[in-house]
Amino acid sequence: MVRPTYELPGNLRPASLAERRRFYADKMDYRAAATWMARPTGGRVYALILGRHSGIYPPRFRHLKNVPLTIDDAEDVRELRPYLLRYRPEGVYYDRNVYAPLEATRRAQLDYAHAWRSRFFRGQELAFDLDPENLDCPIHGDIAAKMARHQGLSFCDWEFEEIRRQAAGLYDELERRWVPLRVVYSGRGFHIHVFDDAAFQLTRKQRVTIAREFARRYAIDEWVTSGEMRLIRLPYSLHGMVSRVVIPVARGKLESFRYDDPKAIPRP
């Protein structure tokens, strides 16, 4: 198989299938992930991406390598373990939508991608996704230039440090409007999660307005904040494209956080 290669700083590199399996068999903190998913309560859905960006996936699942594999029969994160060992995914995500009890939602064969007007929809966690490749880099150019070189997911130390600075600034600005917030190192950039009840009930129109407002000052993915993209990486899972653990970062430690932080590197 032809594997795409990206320019990444430090020792960031794709995880092998064996490394992914070892992580999900012995190293992932399923208890911490379950605690993260305990709020807000309701039906939750997960998704796996097997090998879209790394080109690494179990050969027998070649037909699934580029599409999100939905898992809607796991009542607890710990029930994902058999799926993770079988598929050894590049990335693990959760649906920020919260649904009516999962059994009833599944029985209704709800189209999760178009759930906003459904009677099974209960709300959506507001989130902000900041990725380093979305910056205009003085060394590597803007995202259009990177895409033209087939390096759309590449980034450098300057871009990482700038997106980290933006994540800190955005967190402080959001905190004046909503609480509580959590910031997560996504494996490449940062996610800011808003667990405020009022934010959870925002309409699509309100979310679009918020996304446009903050995109004028920060390199956020507007699709995530507007709710168009409902999936986000599951904390404590493995970002298989860069061999890093997706971990929460305390706001007070954000400015000094690095992608080679010991907590972000999978234990051997």
Secondary structure, DSSP 8 states (H G I E B T S, - for coil): --------STT-----HHHHHHIIIII--HHHHHHHTTSS-SB--EEEE-STTT----GGGGGGTTS-EEE---SSGGGGHHHHHHH--SEEEEESEEES-HHHHHHTT--GGG-TTSTTEEEE-EEEEE-GGGS-BTTTB-HHHHHHTT-TT---HHHHHHHHHHHHHHHHHHHTT-S-EEEEE-SSSEEEEE--HHHHT--HHHHHHHHHHHHTTS-B-HHHHHTSS-EEE-TTSEETTTTEE-EEE-GGGTTT--TT-GGGS---
